[in-house]
């Protein structure tokens, strides 16, 4: 007897596992539905309902206040291995389907290897589904709203613009679904030597990964299972409930007020976006500064810009207890020895992430894990067990999608060819997508001084950059660091609109040994923001404030 047709629907509006149960029961009550399962973590429903039109299934989900839309592409049941008579012996088995996993699978496919990719949930991992793509889409929408409300040009201020938050989130979901289809599902479908196996993978012995009732055998494995939000241990937090970054990106109603615990990338990006949409936002950061590993002048400038937008920022604040009250949440914090209770309609906890290394039987193989669950690897990305490699967020920092993809490809190459290539992060740029953005590459002042490196520092306010003046937006600065008395660039720290684009010139200079004088003498088109790099390099040797716009 043929198995029933499985259809997949993306579902918006779920906030907990109970929502998934409610949706599952509503679908099972529809005449003609043979089986139905909804999942809160995946924000999806899998339905076996031959002959039942999509419209009837969407209507059943909508009756509970949720929104659903069919997912295009191959329809397979959740957490079940792909059926078929194909072989279960592979050259490489990749566990996961995010940036690192795809990097590994693509690299292995180019080498002619036969690959199995094992995925227990939604294809594509964090970045496309619940990370980079949805968050940056939300951030850009909030930025566009901000610019519409407050033009920097005299006499052009526009006040009172409102935004349909649910519509913004729906557009975000559409983009996520489209990119998941085209950049992951379609790419995978175009790789004939890569087999997708759906289900939870668990090592049962060396060289064997069990997925459902399948045993996948290989001499080489790459574990690339990513990471998940991890909340700090605070009395009352678990009982009160809270939003993770994943939950915040799935909201369809804008919180009237929002408390954010955390002061790093994810916390600050989402805090500013929600504040710009209209939430009253308070940030609670345990350290004395936001982004505590970065230079104080940079983090103080960022805090100032965020406060100017109406956000309350409490640093050196330790959350002591969380509870519910009539306003929503009450968080007791200690600041400088004094107690204060903060109130908000919702609570976002962005205090870190934890590697997804549990439930795979890694301990059965004797694979070494760090205290936080990160898989320990050497510089070639091999674990403590020969033949088993790991890549991406599951091995810890740096936790970026572009480093994950790089690590995945490197791990696959080393696993299959035995080349022993080592990771190289000597010129790794990173960007935080607040507005203005923060971007850093190489050493900053704080790290250089901690290492005992003698440095020269040049800091150029954006008020000296003609392009910034013309755009009426001189927020921020660019800081370059070079070796004391020499020409070698050691690092750059930027806070500026589109700093993420500007950081690439210093990053390339670091990577290829281009000196500061070469940056200062290179042609930079006028009027461009990139001219800031040239002017900052010149600031080591000249008083830029006294230079003409046309000075070379």
C-alpha positions in Angstrom: 0.0 0.0 0.0 1.4 3.4 -0.9 2.2 5.8 1.8 -0.1 8.8 2.1 1.0 12.0 0.4 2.7 14.4 2.8 2.3 18.1 2.4 4.3 20.7 4.4 3.1 24.1 5.5 5.0 26.9 7.1 3.0 28.2 10.1 3.4 31.7 11.6 2.2 32.7 15.0 3.2 29.7 17.1 4.8 30.7 20.4 5.1 27.4 22.2 4.7 23.6 22.0 1.0 23.9 23.1 0.4 25.9 19.9 1.7 23.0 17.8 -0.6 20.6 19.7 -3.5 22.9 19.0 -2.8 23.0 15.3 -2.2 19.3 15.1 -5.6 18.6 16.7 -7.4 21.1 14.4 -5.9 19.5 11.3 -6.8 16.0 12.5 -10.4 17.1 12.8 -10.6 18.1 9.1 -12.4 15.4 7.0 -10.0 13.5 4.8 -6.9 14.2 6.9 -5.2 10.9 7.7 -2.4 12.3 9.9 -1.1 15.7 10.9 1.8 16.9 13.0 2.8 20.5 13.8 6.2 21.5 15.3 6.9 24.6 17.2 10.7 24.6 16.8 10.4 24.2 13.0 7.3 26.4 12.7 5.8 23.8 10.3 3.0 21.3 9.9 3.3 18.0 8.0 -0.1 16.7 6.8 -1.2 13.5 5.0 -4.4 14.4 3.4 -4.9 13.0 -0.1 -7.6 14.9 -2.0 -8.0 17.6 0.7 -7.4 21.0 -0.9 -4.7 23.3 0.6 -7.3 25.9 1.2 -9.2 23.7 3.7 -6.0 22.9 5.6 -5.0 26.6 5.7 -8.4 27.5 7.0 -8.2 24.9 9.8 -4.9 26.4 10.9 -6.2 30.0 10.6 -9.2 29.2 12.8 -6.8 29.1 15.7 -5.3 32.5 14.9 -2.3 31.2 12.9 -1.1 31.8 9.3 -0.1 29.0 7.0 1.2 28.6 3.5 2.3 25.5 1.5 6.0 24.9 1.1 7.1 24.2 -2.5 9.5 21.4 -3.3 9.9 17.8 -2.2 7.4 16.9 0.5 8.8 14.5 3.1 7.6 13.6 6.6 9.4 15.1 9.6 12.0 13.3 11.5 11.8 10.2 9.2 14.6 8.9 7.1 14.3 9.2 3.4 12.8 6.0 1.9 14.4 4.2 -0.9 16.7 1.3 -1.8 19.8 3.4 -2.2 23.1 2.3 -0.6 23.9 3.2 3.0 27.7 3.3 2.5 29.1 6.7 1.8 32.5 8.4 1.4 31.4 11.2 3.8 28.4 11.7 6.1 27.6 15.2 7.1 25.4 15.8 10.1 23.4 19.0 9.8 22.2 21.2 6.9 23.3 24.7 7.7 26.2 26.8 6.4 29.0 24.5 7.6 27.1 21.4 6.5 26.5 22.8 3.0 30.1 23.9 2.8 31.2 20.4 3.5 28.7 18.8 1.2 29.6 21.1 -1.7 33.3 20.7 -1.2 32.9 16.9 -1.0 30.7 16.8 -4.1 33.3 18.7 -6.1 35.8 16.1 -5.1 33.5 13.4 -6.5 32.6 11.9 -3.1 29.3 10.2 -2.4 27.8 12.1 0.5 24.9 11.7 3.0 23.5 14.8 4.6 21.5 14.1 7.8 19.0 16.7 9.0 16.5 16.3 11.8 14.6 19.5 11.3 14.3 22.3 8.8 16.7 22.4 6.0 19.1 25.3 6.0 20.1 25.6 9.6 20.2 28.9 11.6 21.2 31.5 9.1 18.5 31.3 6.5 15.7 30.2 8.9 16.1 31.9 12.3 19.3 33.9 12.0 21.1 36.2 9.5 18.3 36.5 6.9 15.3 37.1 9.0 17.1 39.3 11.5 18.8 41.5 8.9 15.5 41.8 7.0 13.8 43.0 10.1 16.7 45.4 10.9 16.6 46.9 7.4 12.8 47.4 7.6 13.2 49.2 10.9 16.0 51.3 9.5 13.8 52.3 6.5 11.0 53.3 8.9 13.4 55.3 11.0 14.7 57.2 8.0 11.1 57.9 6.8 10.2 59.3 10.3 13.3 61.4 10.7 15.0 62.7 7.6 18.4 64.2 8.4 17.8 67.1 6.1 16.5 70.4 7.5 12.8 70.9 7.0 12.2 67.4 5.8 11.2 65.7 9.0 8.3 63.3 8.7 6.6 62.2 11.9 3.8 59.8 12.7 4.6 57.1 10.2 3.2 53.7 11.4 4.2 50.3 10.3 2.1 47.1 10.0 4.4 44.9 12.0 2.5 41.7 11.1 3.0 42.5 7.4 6.7 43.1 7.9 7.0 39.8 9.6 5.0 38.1 6.8 7.3 39.6 4.2 10.3 38.4 6.2 8.8 34.9 6.2 8.3 35.0 2.5 11.9 35.9 1.9 13.1 33.2 4.2 11.0 30.6 2.4 12.2 31.8 -1.0 15.9 31.7 0.0 15.5 28.3 1.7 14.0 26.9 -1.5 16.5 28.4 -3.9 19.7 28.4 -1.9 19.3 25.2 -0.1 16.6 22.8 -1.4 17.2 23.6 -5.1 21.0 23.5 -4.6 20.8 20.1 -2.9 18.5 18.8 -5.6 21.2 19.7 -8.1 23.8 17.5 -6.4 23.2 13.9 -7.6 25.9 12.5 -5.4 24.5 14.0 -2.2 21.7 12.1 -0.5 19.5 13.9 2.0 18.5 11.7 5.0 15.9 13.1 7.4 16.0 12.2 11.0 18.0 12.3 14.2 21.5 11.0 13.7 23.2 9.0 16.5 26.6 7.3 16.4 26.2 3.7 17.5 29.9 2.8 16.9 32.9 4.2 15.0 32.0 4.5 11.4 28.2 4.0 11.8 25.5 6.7 12.2 22.0 5.5 13.0 19.1 7.5 11.5 15.7 6.0 12.2 16.0 2.5 10.9 18.9 3.2 8.6 22.6 2.6 9.4 24.8 5.0 7.5 28.4 3.8 7.2 31.4 5.9 6.3 35.1 6.3 7.2 34.7 10.1 7.4 32.2 12.3 9.1 31.7 16.0 9.5 29.5 17.1 12.4 28.0 20.5 11.7 24.9 20.7 13.9 25.1 24.4 14.8 24.0 26.0 18.1 20.9 27.1 19.8 19.9 30.0 22.1 21.1 29.5 25.7 19.7 31.5 28.6 21.7 32.5 31.7 20.7 30.9 34.9 18.5 33.4 36.7 16.0 32.5 39.5 12.5 32.5 38.3 13.4 32.8 34.6 12.4 29.3 33.5 9.1 29.6 35.4 8.2 33.0 34.0 9.1 32.1 30.4 10.9 34.4 27.9 11.6 35.0 24.3 14.7 33.7 22.6 16.0 35.3 19.5 14.2 32.6 17.5 10.9 33.4 19.3 11.4 37.2 18.7 11.8 36.7 15.0 8.5 34.8 14.9 6.4 37.4 16.7 3.4 38.8 14.7 2.4 41.4 17.3 4.8 44.1 18.4 5.5 44.2 22.1 4.5 47.5 23.7 7.6 47.2 25.8 10.6 44.9 25.7 13.3 44.0 28.3 16.5 42.7 26.6 19.0 40.7 28.7 22.3 40.8 27.0 24.6 43.4 25.3 26.2 41.7 22.4 25.4 41.2 18.7 22.0 39.5 18.8 20.7 41.5 21.7 21.6 44.9 20.3 20.5 44.2 16.7 17.1 43.0 17.8 16.7 45.7 20.6 17.3 48.5 18.1 14.9 47.0 15.5 12.1 46.6 18.0 12.7 50.1 19.4 12.4 51.5 15.9 9.2 49.7 15.3 7.8 51.3 18.4 8.5 49.1 21.4 9.9 50.8 24.5 13.2 48.9 25.0 15.4 48.5 28.0 18.8 46.7 27.6 20.3 45.0 30.7 24.0 44.2 30.3 26.0 42.5 33.1 29.4 43.9 31.9 30.3 47.6 32.4 30.1 48.1 28.6 28.2 46.8 25.7 30.3 44.5 23.6 32.8 44.2 26.5 35.7 42.8 24.4 35.7 45.9 22.1 37.3 49.3 22.8 35.5 51.5 25.3 35.3 54.5 23.0 33.5 52.4 20.4 31.1 50.9 22.8 30.4 54.2 24.5 29.7 55.8 21.1 27.3 53.0 20.3 25.5 53.2 23.6 25.1 57.0 23.1 23.5 56.5 19.6 21.1 53.9 21.0 20.1 56.1 23.9 19.5 59.0 21.5 16.8 56.8 19.9 15.0 56.4 23.3 16.4 53.1 24.5 17.4 52.7 28.2 20.8 51.0 28.6 21.8 49.6 31.9 25.4 48.4 32.1 27.0 46.8 35.1 23.5 45.4 35.9 23.1 41.9 37.2 19.6 40.3 36.8 18.8 38.7 40.1 15.2 37.4 39.7 12.5 37.2 37.0 8.7 37.0 37.7 5.4 37.8 36.2 3.2 40.7 37.1 0.2 42.6 35.8 2.4 44.4 33.2 4.0 41.2 32.0 7.5 40.7 33.4 9.3 42.0 36.4 13.1 41.7 36.5 15.0 42.5 39.6 18.5 43.9 38.8 21.4 45.0 41.0 23.3 48.1 39.8 26.2 49.4 41.9 24.9 47.7 45.0 21.4 49.1 44.6 18.3 47.0 43.7 15.8 48.1 41.0 12.8 46.3 39.5 12.2 46.7 35.8 8.8 46.0 34.1 8.0 45.2 30.5 5.3 43.4 28.5 7.9 41.0 27.1 11.3 39.7 27.9 14.0 38.8 25.4 17.0 36.7 26.7 20.0 36.9 24.4 22.8 35.9 26.8 24.5 33.4 24.5 24.2 30.2 22.5 25.0 26.6 23.2 26.4 24.1 20.7 24.1 21.3 19.5 26.3 18.4 20.5 23.9 16.5 22.6 21.9 13.5 21.6 24.3 12.2 18.9 26.2 9.6 20.8 29.5 11.6 20.6 30.5 10.3 24.1 30.1 6.8 22.8 32.9 7.4 20.3 35.0 9.2 23.0 34.8 12.6 21.3 36.1 15.4 23.6 33.7 18.2 24.4 34.4 21.6 26.1 32.5 22.6 29.2 29.8 24.4 27.2 29.3 21.4 24.9 31.4 22.7 22.0 33.2 19.9 20.1 36.9 20.2 20.6 38.9 20.2 17.3 42.5 20.8 16.2 43.4 23.4 13.7 42.6 21.0 10.8 39.1 20.6 12.4 39.5 17.0 13.3 38.0 15.9 16.6 39.8 13.7 19.2 38.6 10.7 17.1 40.4 10.2 13.8 38.1 10.5 10.8 35.5 12.5 12.6 35.6 16.3 11.9 33.4 19.1 13.1 32.8 22.6 11.8 30.6 25.7 12.4 28.9 26.9 15.5 29.0 23.4 17.1 32.8 24.0 17.7 32.3 27.5 19.2 33.6 30.9 18.1 33.8 32.5 15.6 30.1 31.8 15.1 29.5 33.4 11.7 27.8 31.8 8.7 30.8 32.7 6.4 33.3 31.1 8.8 31.0 28.1 9.1 30.9 27.6 5.4 34.7 28.0 5.2 35.2 25.5 8.0 32.8 23.0 6.5 34.7 23.0 3.2 38.0 22.8 4.9 36.8 19.9 7.1 35.5 18.0 4.1 38.8 18.5 2.1 40.9 17.5 5.1 38.7 14.4 5.7 38.7 13.2 2.2 42.2 14.2 1.0 44.1 14.2 4.2 45.7 17.5 3.3 45.9 18.7 6.9 45.1 22.4 6.0 44.8 24.6 9.0 42.3 27.3 9.8 43.5 30.8 9.2 41.6 33.6 10.9 44.5 36.1 10.9 42.4 38.7 8.9 38.8 37.8 9.9 36.3 40.8 9.7 33.0 40.8 11.6 30.0 43.1 11.5 27.2 43.9 13.9 24.2 45.2 12.0 23.0 48.0 14.3 22.7 51.5 12.9 25.4 52.7 12.8 27.1 49.4 12.2 30.1 48.2 14.1 32.8 46.4 12.2 36.2 45.1 13.4 39.2 43.2 11.9 42.5 42.3 13.5 43.6 43.8 16.8 41.8 46.6 18.6 43.5 48.7 21.2 42.3 46.6 24.1 43.6 43.3 22.7 46.8 44.9 21.5 47.6 46.3 24.9 46.7 43.0 26.6 49.2 41.2 24.3 51.8 43.8 25.0 52.0 45.0 21.4 53.4 48.5 20.9 50.9 50.4 18.6 50.1 53.7 17.0 46.5 54.7 16.8 44.7 57.0 14.3 41.0 57.8 14.9 39.1 59.7 12.2 35.6 61.1 13.1 33.1 60.8 10.3 32.6 64.5 10.5 35.9 64.8 8.5 34.6 62.6 5.6 33.0 64.7 2.8 30.5 61.9 1.9 29.2 61.7 5.4 28.8 65.5 5.5 26.9 65.5 2.3 24.7 62.7 3.6 24.0 64.6 6.8 25.1 61.6 8.8 28.4 61.9 10.6 27.7 59.3 13.3 30.8 57.3 14.3 34.5 57.1 13.5 37.1 54.8 11.9 40.1 53.8 13.9 43.2 52.2 12.5 46.0 50.5 14.5 49.5 50.0 13.2 52.8 48.8 14.7 54.6 51.5 16.7 56.9 53.5 14.4 56.3 51.2 11.4 53.9 50.8 8.5 52.3 47.5 9.1 48.5 47.6 9.7 47.4 45.6 12.7 43.7 46.2 12.9 40.7 48.4 12.3 37.6 49.2 14.4 34.7 51.1 12.8 31.4 52.5 13.9 29.6 54.1 11.0 26.7 53.7 8.6 27.5 50.7 6.4 30.7 50.0 8.3 30.4 46.4 7.1 31.3 47.6 3.6 34.1 49.8 4.7 35.8 47.0 6.8 36.8 45.0 3.7 39.6 47.4 2.6 41.5 47.1 6.0 40.7 43.4 6.0 42.4 42.9 2.6 45.3 45.1 3.6 45.8 42.9 6.7 45.5 39.7 4.6 47.9 40.8 1.9 50.4 42.9 3.9 49.4 46.3 2.4 50.9 49.0 4.5 49.3 52.1 5.9 51.2 54.5 3.5 49.9 52.5 0.6 46.3 52.9 1.9 46.9 56.6 2.4 48.2 57.1 -1.2 45.7 54.8 -3.1 43.1 56.4 -5.2 39.7 56.6 -3.4 36.8 58.0 -5.5 35.3 61.3 -4.2 32.6 61.4 -2.8 32.5 57.9 -1.4 32.4 56.6 2.2 35.5 54.5 1.4 37.5 57.7 1.4 37.3 57.4 5.2 39.9 54.6 5.1 42.3 56.8 3.1 41.8 59.8 5.4 42.2 57.6 8.5 45.5 56.2 7.1 46.7 59.8 6.4 45.8 60.8 10.0 48.9 58.9 11.2 51.1 61.5 9.4 48.9 64.6 8.8 46.4 66.8 10.6 43.4 65.8 8.5 41.2 68.6 9.9 43.4 71.1 8.0 43.4 69.3 4.7 41.4 70.4 1.6 38.8 68.1 0.2 41.0 67.9 -2.9 44.3 67.0 -1.1 45.9 63.8 -2.3 
